[in-house]
Amino acid sequence: MSLSIVLASILILLAAILFIQFTNDPLRPIPGPLLYRLTKWRLAYVEWCSNRTRTVHKLHKKYGPVVRVGPNEISFASLTARKQIYGAGSGFDRSNFYRLFDVYGRPNLFSFGPVKLHAERKKMLHHEYSKTQILVSTDGITEKVLPP
């Protein structure tokens, strides 16, 4: 009898936690399948099966251009959103995913996460990537590649 009381108490506690989680969730209005909202492991399984792109595309077809694919992950499928999120001057920090592109453990211009650090580094290097500098650099290549 006491084991059933303990199990019932655990179930009630879990239900209360889920209820509180759902009612206080700021991402609640964003559509998506329930299982994806509850756990990141559903999307991880899809990724492991090499079906993430197809699956997320199907979710967008069903739910629209904004879909919740994890407890803290949203997928956008619009050009406007892409420009706002990834475009120059968006103001969004890069996630830890970009740290995969560090060189020997040190961040580079591509992998700097915080917007402020990225902007500081970009100011230091912007002259090297200017159109004038690129054209000057390619002059020497053109001379060596093209016959006189």
N, CA, C and O atoms as a DFTB+ gen file, in Angstrom:
592 C
 N C O
     1  1       0.826      -1.200       0.000
     2  2       0.000       0.000       0.000
     3  2       0.866       1.259       0.000
     4  3       0.532       2.223      -0.688
     5  1       1.959       1.277       0.746
     6  2       2.808       2.463       0.819
     7  2       3.550       2.697      -0.498
     8  3       3.820       3.843      -0.857
     9  1       3.887       1.610      -1.229
    10  2       4.548       1.770      -2.522
    11  2       3.622       2.462      -3.517
    12  3       4.066       3.310      -4.292
    13  1       2.361       2.112      -3.500
    14  2       1.409       2.755      -4.412
    15  2       1.220       4.236      -4.052
    16  3       1.022       5.068      -4.938
    17  1       1.280       4.558      -2.784
    18  2       1.167       5.958      -2.358
    19  2       2.386       6.752      -2.829
    20  3       2.253       7.885      -3.293
    21  1       3.571       6.155      -2.709
    22  2       4.800       6.810      -3.162
    23  2       4.748       7.035      -4.674
    24  3       5.066       8.124      -5.152
    25  1       4.345       6.004      -5.429
    26  2       4.260       6.141      -6.881
    27  2       3.225       7.191      -7.285
    28  3       3.467       7.980      -8.198
    29  1       2.092       7.204      -6.620
    30  2       1.062       8.201      -6.907
    31  2       1.570       9.602      -6.589
    32  3       1.297      10.545      -7.332
    33  1       2.298       9.742      -5.501
    34  2       2.862      11.046      -5.124
    35  2       3.865      11.523      -6.167
    36  3       3.886      12.701      -6.522
    37  1       4.701      10.601      -6.661
    38  2       5.688      10.953      -7.686
    39  2       4.986      11.392      -8.965
    40  3       5.381      12.381      -9.583
    41  1       3.946      10.665      -9.364
    42  2       3.192      11.036     -10.562
    43  2       2.530      12.402     -10.417
    44  3       2.534      13.201     -11.353
    45  1       1.966      12.666      -9.252
    46  2       1.334      13.962      -9.009
    47  2       2.384      15.073      -9.037
    48  3       2.136      16.146      -9.588
    49  1       3.534      14.826      -8.458
    50  2       4.623      15.808      -8.452
    51  2       5.105      16.087      -9.881
    52  3       5.300      17.243     -10.255
    53  1       5.297      15.034     -10.672
    54  2       5.715      15.214     -12.058
    55  2       4.672      15.985     -12.867
    56  3       5.018      16.839     -13.683
    57  1       3.418      15.685     -12.641
    58  2       2.338      16.393     -13.343
    59  2       2.333      17.873     -12.953
    60  3       2.131      18.741     -13.802
    61  1       2.555      18.153     -11.671
    62  2       2.594      19.542     -11.206
    63  2       3.780      20.281     -11.815
    64  3       3.652      21.438     -12.214
    65  1       4.928      19.623     -11.887
    66  2       6.117      20.237     -12.487
    67  2       5.876      20.543     -13.961
    68  3       6.199      21.634     -14.430
    69  1       5.309      19.582     -14.693
    70  2       5.003      19.805     -16.105
    71  2       3.989      20.927     -16.295
    72  3       4.121      21.739     -17.211
    73  1       2.990      20.974     -15.443
    74  2       1.987      22.026     -15.538
    75  2       2.618      23.400     -15.323
    76  3       2.360      24.335     -16.081
    77  1       3.441      23.512     -14.293
    78  2       4.125      24.785     -14.013
    79  2       5.064      25.144     -15.168
    80  3       5.140      26.302     -15.577
    81  1       5.769      24.153     -15.682
    82  2       6.690      24.385     -16.793
    83  2       5.930      24.902     -18.022
    84  3       6.378      25.846     -18.672
    85  1       4.801      24.298     -18.337
    86  2       4.028      24.721     -19.502
    87  2       3.394      26.095     -19.318
    88  3       3.365      26.892     -20.255
    89  1       2.890      26.377     -18.131
    90  2       2.205      27.655     -17.929
    91  2       3.184      28.823     -17.843
    92  3       2.816      29.947     -18.186
    93  1       4.408      28.596     -17.400
    94  2       5.401      29.666     -17.276
    95  2       6.364      29.717     -18.450
    96  3       7.318      30.495     -18.418
    97  1       6.150      28.929     -19.466
    98  2       7.074      28.839     -20.590
    99  2       6.876      30.007     -21.556
   100  3       5.798      30.146     -22.134
   101  1       7.906      30.858     -21.743
   102  2       7.757      31.991     -22.662
   103  2       7.640      31.560     -24.125
   104  3       7.173      32.333     -24.961
   105  1       8.059      30.336     -24.441
   106  2       7.979      29.842     -25.821
   107  2       6.679      29.096     -26.095
   108  3       6.501      28.544     -27.181
   109  1       5.776      29.073     -25.133
   110  2       4.526      28.325     -25.246
   111  2       3.710      28.665     -26.492
   112  3       3.140      27.756     -27.096
   113  1       3.627      29.936     -26.906
   114  2       2.796      30.247     -28.080
   115  2       3.362      29.728     -29.409
   116  3       2.645      29.691     -30.409
   117  1       4.611      29.338     -29.430
   118  2       5.223      28.891     -30.684
   119  2       4.794      27.453     -30.953
   120  3       4.941      26.588     -30.089
   121  1       4.261      27.193     -32.153
   122  2       3.745      25.850     -32.452
   123  2       4.847      24.824     -32.648
   124  3       5.974      25.148     -33.023
   125  1       4.484      23.580     -32.383
   126  2       5.402      22.461     -32.571
   127  2       4.875      21.232     -31.859
   128  3       4.007      21.343     -30.993
   129  1       5.391      20.053     -32.214
   130  2       4.938      18.820     -31.580
   131  2       5.274      18.790     -30.086
   132  3       6.301      19.314     -29.656
   133  1       4.398      18.174     -29.317
   134  2       4.554      18.115     -27.861
   135  2       5.865      17.462     -27.446
   136  3       6.547      17.964     -26.552
   137  1       6.224      16.363     -28.073
   138  2       7.439      15.650     -27.673
   139  2       8.689      16.505     -27.885
   140  3       9.635      16.416     -27.103
   141  1       8.705      17.324     -28.924
   142  2       9.841      18.217     -29.172
   143  2       9.900      19.314     -28.115
   144  3      10.985      19.770     -27.754
   145  1       8.739      19.739     -27.618
   146  2       8.696      20.767     -26.571
   147  2       9.236      20.243     -25.243
   148  3       9.843      20.980     -24.467
   149  1       8.998      18.943     -24.999
   150  2       9.350      18.368     -23.707
   151  2      10.832      18.048     -23.557
   152  3      11.401      18.214     -22.478
   153  1      11.458      17.590     -24.639
   154  2      12.830      17.106     -24.506
   155  2      13.664      17.412     -25.749
   156  3      13.153      17.430     -26.869
   157  1      14.937      17.647     -25.533
   158  2      15.848      17.875     -26.656
   159  2      16.241      16.552     -27.314
   160  3      16.797      16.545     -28.413
   161  1      15.959      15.453     -26.656
   162  2      16.389      14.149     -27.151
   163  2      15.597      13.680     -28.363
   164  3      16.080      12.842     -29.124
   165  1      14.394      14.201     -28.556
   166  2      13.617      13.824     -29.746
   167  2      14.318      14.331     -31.004
   168  3      14.461      13.592     -31.978
   169  1      14.751      15.579     -30.985
   170  2      15.476      16.135     -32.127
   171  2      16.861      15.501     -32.247
   172  3      17.366      15.315     -33.354
   173  1      17.469      15.171     -31.118
   174  2      18.780      14.505     -31.152
   175  2      18.664      13.143     -31.835
   176  3      19.562      12.744     -32.576
   177  1      17.578      12.437     -31.591
   178  2      17.362      11.142     -32.250
   179  2      17.209      11.323     -33.757
   180  3      17.768      10.557     -34.542
   181  1      16.453      12.333     -34.152
   182  2      16.272      12.626     -35.581
   183  2      17.625      12.955     -36.210
   184  3      17.917      12.523     -37.325
   185  1      18.433      13.708     -35.504
   186  2      19.781      14.051     -35.986
   187  2      20.629      12.789     -36.123
   188  3      21.339      12.620     -37.113
   189  1      20.556      11.916     -35.141
   190  2      21.337      10.677     -35.159
   191  2      20.942       9.796     -36.350
   192  3      21.778       9.085     -36.908
   193  1      19.681       9.849     -36.726
   194  2      19.194       9.084     -37.883
   195  2      19.450       9.809     -39.209
   196  3      19.027       9.335     -40.263
   197  1      20.131      10.942     -39.163
   198  2      20.448      11.748     -40.357
   199  2      19.202      12.248     -41.071
   200  3      19.165      12.315     -42.299
   201  1      18.181      12.600     -40.295
   202  2      16.926      13.076     -40.885
   203  2      16.526      14.469     -40.403
   204  3      15.380      14.878     -40.592
   205  1      17.445      15.198     -39.789
   206  2      17.072      16.487     -39.204
   207  2      16.504      17.445     -40.248
   208  3      15.436      18.020     -40.037
   209  1      17.195      17.627     -41.363
   210  2      16.758      18.593     -42.367
   211  2      15.369      18.254     -42.892
   212  3      14.501      19.122     -42.975
   213  1      15.162      16.981     -43.249
   214  2      13.853      16.570     -43.765
   215  2      12.760      16.713     -42.709
   216  3      11.654      17.169     -43.001
   217  1      13.083      16.322     -41.490
   218  2      12.091      16.377     -40.413
   219  2      11.698      17.814     -40.097
   220  3      10.512      18.119     -39.972
   221  1      12.677      18.695     -39.967
   222  2      12.375      20.098     -39.662
   223  2      11.595      20.723     -40.823
   224  3      10.699      21.536     -40.602
   225  1      11.933      20.347     -42.045
   226  2      11.185      20.851     -43.210
   227  2       9.719      20.409     -43.133
   228  3       8.816      21.203     -43.398
   229  1       9.487      19.149     -42.772
   230  2       8.108      18.648     -42.626
   231  2       7.375      19.402     -41.512
   232  3       6.194      19.723     -41.648
   233  1       8.078      19.682     -40.416
   234  2       7.458      20.433     -39.324
   235  2       7.062      21.835     -39.792
   236  3       5.998      22.339     -39.432
   237  1       7.929      22.460     -40.599
   238  2       7.595      23.789     -41.125
   239  2       6.394      23.724     -42.060
   240  3       5.563      24.632     -42.067
   241  1       6.297      22.662     -42.843
   242  2       5.131      22.513     -43.728
   243  2       3.846      22.395     -42.905
   244  3       2.799      22.917     -43.289
   245  1       3.942      21.713     -41.788
   246  2       2.758      21.483     -40.952
   247  2       2.422      22.691     -40.067
   248  3       1.256      23.069     -39.948
   249  1       3.457      23.300     -39.440
   250  2       3.207      24.333     -38.431
   251  2       3.466      25.770     -38.903
   252  3       3.050      26.716     -38.235
   253  1       4.143      25.947     -40.037
   254  2       4.399      27.299     -40.528
   255  2       5.863      27.694     -40.458
   256  3       6.718      26.842     -40.214
   257  1       6.174      28.982     -40.669
   258  2       7.563      29.435     -40.770
   259  2       8.326      29.476     -39.445
   260  3       9.552      29.581     -39.445
   261  1       7.621      29.396     -38.326
   262  2       8.273      29.390     -37.010
   263  2       7.805      28.143     -36.271
   264  3       6.611      27.965     -36.031
   265  1       8.768      27.269     -35.905
   266  2       8.423      25.995     -35.274
   267  2       9.336      25.762     -34.074
   268  3      10.536      26.031     -34.123
   269  1       8.751      25.265     -33.020
   270  2       9.536      24.894     -31.840
   271  2      10.017      23.458     -32.010
   272  3       9.212      22.537     -32.154
   273  1      11.338      23.275     -31.993
   274  2      11.910      21.951     -32.209
   275  2      12.644      21.424     -30.979
   276  3      13.309      20.390     -31.051
   277  1      12.531      22.114     -29.870
   278  2      13.145      21.676     -28.622
   279  2      12.635      22.536     -27.486
   280  3      11.946      23.528     -27.722
   281  1      12.963      22.169     -26.251
   282  2      12.506      22.970     -25.111
   283  2      12.977      24.423     -25.195
   284  3      12.271      25.335     -24.763
   285  1      14.183      24.636     -25.758
   286  2      14.740      25.980     -25.877
   287  2      15.239      26.263     -27.288
   288  3      16.159      27.061     -27.469
   289  1      14.648      25.621     -28.284
   290  2      15.118      25.781     -29.657
   291  2      13.953      26.026     -30.604
   292  3      12.930      25.341     -30.571
   293  1      14.152      27.038     -31.453
   294  2      13.133      27.413     -32.432
   295  2      13.784      27.395     -33.804
   296  3      14.941      27.785     -33.961
   297  1      13.028      26.939     -34.796
   298  2      13.508      26.942     -36.172
   299  2      12.693      27.954     -36.969
   300  3      11.464      27.977     -36.898
   301  1      13.403      28.795     -37.732
   302  2      12.754      29.782     -38.590
   303  2      12.979      29.390     -40.038
   304  3      14.062      28.928     -40.397
   305  1      11.968      29.569     -40.867
   306  2      12.080      29.236     -42.287
   307  2      11.594      30.405     -43.125
   308  3      10.632      30.287     -43.884
   309  1      12.274      31.538     -42.978
   310  2      11.928      32.685     -43.805
   311  2      13.177      33.512     -44.052
   312  3      14.061      33.585     -43.198
   313  1      13.249      34.127     -45.207
   314  2      14.394      34.940     -45.569
   315  2      14.526      36.141     -44.642
   316  3      15.635      36.529     -44.275
   317  1      13.406      36.723     -44.268
   318  2      13.425      37.875     -43.368
   319  2      14.036      37.509     -42.026
   320  3      14.863      38.249     -41.494
   321  1      13.633      36.368     -41.478
   322  2      14.179      35.927     -40.196
   323  2      15.668      35.631     -40.317
   324  3      16.443      35.971     -39.423
   325  1      16.069      35.006     -41.405
   326  2      17.489      34.691     -41.597
   327  2      18.327      35.965     -41.589
   328  3      19.385      36.013     -40.962
   329  1      17.856      36.986     -42.280
   330  2      18.596      38.253     -42.324
   331  2      18.646      38.914     -40.954
   332  3      19.676      39.464     -40.564
   333  1      17.535      38.862     -40.220
   334  2      17.494      39.491     -38.906
   335  2      18.379      38.759     -37.896
   336  3      18.993      39.392     -37.037
   337  1      18.445      37.445     -37.994
   338  2      19.205      36.662     -37.022
   339  2      20.683      36.593     -37.383
   340  3      21.541      36.806     -36.527
   341  1      20.988      36.295     -38.653
   342  2      22.366      36.053     -39.060
   343  2      23.006      37.213     -39.806
   344  3      24.211      37.190     -40.055
   345  1      22.228      38.225     -40.167
   346  2      22.757      39.336     -40.947
   347  2      23.714      40.204     -40.149
   348  3      23.751      40.157     -38.920
   349  1      24.487      40.996     -40.878
   350  2      25.435      41.906     -40.238
   351  2      24.687      42.884     -39.337
   352  3      23.659      43.438     -39.728
   353  1      25.207      43.091     -38.137
   354  2      24.600      44.025     -37.205
   355  2      23.322      43.533     -36.555
   356  3      22.532      44.339     -36.062
   357  1      23.099      42.218     -36.543
   358  2      21.862      41.686     -35.973
   359  2      21.793      41.894     -34.461
   360  3      20.706      42.019     -33.898
   361  1      22.957      41.931     -33.806
   362  2      22.971      42.103     -32.351
   363  2      22.863      40.800     -31.583
   364  3      22.909      40.808     -30.353
   365  1      22.718      39.668     -32.287
   366  2      22.617      38.372     -31.620
   367  2      24.013      37.776     -31.428
   368  3      24.827      37.770     -32.352
   369  1      24.278      37.280     -30.227
   370  2      25.537      36.586     -29.977
   371  2      25.530      35.236     -30.664
   372  3      24.475      34.635     -30.867
   373  1      26.703      34.769     -31.018
   374  2      26.816      33.419     -31.586
   375  2      26.714      32.411     -30.446
   376  3      27.155      32.669     -29.326
   377  1      26.129      31.271     -30.751
   378  2      26.005      30.218     -29.742
   379  2      27.343      29.487     -29.596
   380  3      28.286      29.735     -30.348
   381  1      27.408      28.595     -28.630
   382  2      28.630      27.812     -28.413
   383  2      28.955      26.900     -29.585
   384  3      30.081      26.413     -29.691
   385  1      27.994      26.660     -30.466
   386  2      28.238      25.851     -31.655
   387  2      29.427      26.396     -32.445
   388  3      30.219      25.620     -32.979
   389  1      29.559      27.700     -32.524
   390  2      30.611      28.313     -33.317
   391  2      32.005      28.060     -32.739
   392  3      33.004      28.217     -33.441
   393  1      32.075      27.671     -31.471
   394  2      33.381      27.377     -30.863
   395  2      34.019      26.140     -31.498
   396  3      35.214      25.906     -31.321
   397  1      33.239      25.348     -32.233
   398  2      33.798      24.214     -32.963
   399  2      34.805      24.681     -34.015
   400  3      35.650      23.903     -34.458
   401  1      34.714      25.944     -34.412
   402  2      35.570      26.487     -35.456
   403  2      36.778      27.239     -34.905
   404  3      37.512      27.883     -35.655
   405  1      36.982      27.153     -33.582
   406  2      38.189      27.737     -33.000
   407  2      39.417      27.066     -33.604
   408  3      39.356      25.913     -34.031
   409  1      40.518      27.783     -33.637
   410  2      41.759      27.232     -34.168
   411  2      42.699      26.969     -32.991
   412  3      43.139      27.896     -32.311
   413  1      42.993      25.707     -32.769
   414  2      43.830      25.287     -31.636
   415  2      43.318      25.860     -30.317
   416  3      44.093      26.293     -29.465
   417  1      41.995      25.850     -30.172
   418  2      41.385      26.287     -28.917
   419  2      41.237      27.789     -28.777
   420  3      40.758      28.262     -27.746
   421  1      41.632      28.549     -29.782
   422  2      41.536      30.011     -29.703
   423  2      40.472      30.504     -30.678
   424  3      40.435      30.074     -31.831
   425  1      39.604      31.410     -30.215
   426  2      38.561      31.914     -31.104
   427  2      39.145      32.756     -32.239
   428  3      40.197      33.380     -32.094
   429  1      38.448      32.759     -33.357
   430  2      38.838      33.586     -34.489
   431  2      37.660      34.482     -34.843
   432  3      36.642      34.477     -34.151
   433  1      37.794      35.244     -35.909
   434  2      36.733      36.187     -36.263
   435  2      35.395      35.489     -36.456
   436  3      34.354      36.039     -36.099
   437  1      35.411      34.285     -37.016
   438  2      34.173      33.550     -37.256
   439  2      33.569      33.006     -35.968
   440  3      32.346      32.935     -35.844
   441  1      34.399      32.625     -35.013
   442  2      33.885      31.923     -33.836
   443  2      33.680      32.805     -32.606
   444  3      33.200      32.311     -31.585
   445  1      34.027      34.088     -32.665
   446  2      33.796      34.955     -31.512
   447  2      32.308      35.014     -31.219
   448  3      31.513      35.333     -32.102
   449  1      31.928      34.708     -29.990
   450  2      30.523      34.659     -29.624
   451  2      29.903      36.015     -29.351
   452  3      28.984      36.426     -30.060
   453  1      30.390      36.722     -28.329
   454  2      29.753      37.993     -27.976
   455  2      29.888      39.037     -29.082
   456  3      30.950      39.174     -29.690
   457  1      28.817      39.764     -29.336
   458  2      28.790      40.764     -30.400
   459  2      29.904      41.792     -30.212
   460  3      30.548      42.191     -31.183
   461  1      30.133      42.219     -28.983
   462  2      31.141      43.253     -28.719
   463  2      32.542      42.765     -29.093
   464  3      33.297      43.492     -29.739
   465  1      32.897      41.529     -28.689
   466  2      34.214      40.991     -29.038
   467  2      34.364      40.808     -30.540
   468  3      35.426      41.082     -31.098
   469  1      33.309      40.347     -31.193
   470  2      33.349      40.162     -32.641
   471  2      33.576      41.507     -33.338
   472  3      34.385      41.598     -34.261
   473  1      32.870      42.541     -32.901
   474  2      33.006      43.867     -33.507
   475  2      34.413      44.424     -33.309
   476  3      34.977      45.018     -34.228
   477  1      34.989      44.237     -32.109
   478  2      36.350      44.722     -31.856
   479  2      37.356      44.025     -32.760
   480  3      38.236      44.672     -33.328
   481  1      37.234      42.724     -32.894
   482  2      38.156      41.970     -33.738
   483  2      37.973      42.344     -35.210
   484  3      38.946      42.441     -35.958
   485  1      36.744      42.550     -35.611
   486  2      36.463      42.902     -37.002
   487  2      37.081      44.259     -37.349
   488  3      37.597      44.444     -38.451
   489  1      37.027      45.209     -36.403
   490  2      37.636      46.520     -36.644
   491  2      39.139      46.396     -36.847
   492  3      39.725      47.123     -37.649
   493  1      39.761      45.477     -36.121
   494  2      41.207      45.295     -36.252
   495  2      41.572      44.718     -37.616
   496  3      42.662      44.990     -38.120
   497  1      40.696      43.937     -38.219
   498  2      41.018      43.219     -39.450
   499  2      40.319      43.738     -40.704
   500  3      40.623      43.280     -41.805
   501  1      39.400      44.672     -40.562
   502  2      38.566      45.040     -41.708
   503  2      39.364      45.562     -42.901
   504  3      38.964      45.348     -44.045
   505  1      40.486      46.244     -42.655
   506  2      41.261      46.787     -43.769
   507  2      41.851      45.682     -44.651
   508  3      42.040      45.884     -45.851
   509  1      42.141      44.524     -44.067
   510  2      42.691      43.413     -44.844
   511  2      41.669      42.811     -45.801
   512  3      42.037      42.184     -46.795
   513  1      40.396      42.999     -45.503
   514  2      39.340      42.423     -46.333
   515  2      38.622      43.472     -47.182
   516  3      37.576      43.187     -47.765
   517  1      39.166      44.656     -47.251
   518  2      38.544      45.694     -48.072
   519  2      38.696      45.343     -49.547
   520  3      39.585      44.580     -49.926
   521  1      37.830      45.900     -50.366
   522  2      37.862      45.608     -51.796
   523  2      39.211      46.003     -52.396
   524  3      39.762      45.276     -53.222
   525  1      39.734      47.144     -51.983
   526  2      41.022      47.613     -52.501
   527  2      42.132      46.625     -52.180
   528  3      42.929      46.276     -53.051
   529  1      42.185      46.180     -50.948
   530  2      43.236      45.245     -50.530
   531  2      43.121      43.914     -51.270
   532  3      44.130      43.325     -51.657
   533  1      41.908      43.450     -51.462
   534  2      41.703      42.189     -52.190
   535  2      42.185      42.334     -53.630
   536  3      42.849      41.441     -54.156
   537  1      41.853      43.461     -54.269
   538  2      42.270      43.680     -55.656
   539  2      43.794      43.781     -55.766
   540  3      44.381      43.267     -56.719
   541  1      44.432      44.437     -54.802
   542  2      45.894      44.526     -54.800
   543  2      46.496      43.132     -54.645
   544  3      47.475      42.801     -55.314
   545  1      45.920      42.321     -53.775
   546  2      46.430      40.962     -53.541
   547  2      46.273      40.097     -54.785
   548  3      47.140      39.273     -55.074
   549  1      45.194      40.270     -55.515
   550  2      44.968      39.422     -56.687
   551  2      45.790      39.863     -57.899
   552  3      45.945      39.091     -58.845
   553  1      46.324      41.098     -57.891
   554  2      47.172      41.536     -59.003
   555  2      48.378      40.626     -59.171
   556  3      48.704      40.221     -60.287
   557  1      49.035      40.307     -58.074
   558  2      50.205      39.426     -58.140
   559  2      49.843      38.039     -58.627
   560  3      50.612      37.416     -59.360
   561  1      48.692      37.555     -58.232
   562  2      48.238      36.223     -58.667
   563  2      47.966      36.243     -60.157
   564  3      48.358      35.323     -60.876
   565  1      47.302      37.276     -60.622
   566  2      46.962      37.388     -62.039
   567  2      48.234      37.402     -62.890
   568  3      48.287      36.758     -63.938
   569  1      49.259      38.136     -62.440
   570  2      50.521      38.198     -63.192
   571  2      51.175      36.822     -63.315
   572  3      51.764      36.508     -64.350
   573  1      51.079      36.010     -62.280
   574  2      51.713      34.692     -62.304
   575  2      50.891      33.649     -63.057
   576  3      51.448      32.699     -63.606
   577  1      49.580      33.819     -63.087
   578  2      48.704      32.831     -63.701
   579  2      48.540      33.084     -65.193
   580  3      48.644      32.157     -65.996
   581  1      48.285      34.325     -65.565
   582  2      48.051      34.643     -66.976
   583  2      49.379      34.826     -67.711
   584  3      50.289      35.466     -67.184
   585  1      49.500      34.281     -68.904
   586  2      50.736      34.470     -69.664
   587  2      50.848      35.906     -70.147
   588  3      49.831      36.567     -70.354
   589  1      52.096      36.410     -70.335
   590  2      52.283      37.814     -70.765
   591  2      51.826      38.059     -72.184
   592  3      51.921      39.182     -72.678
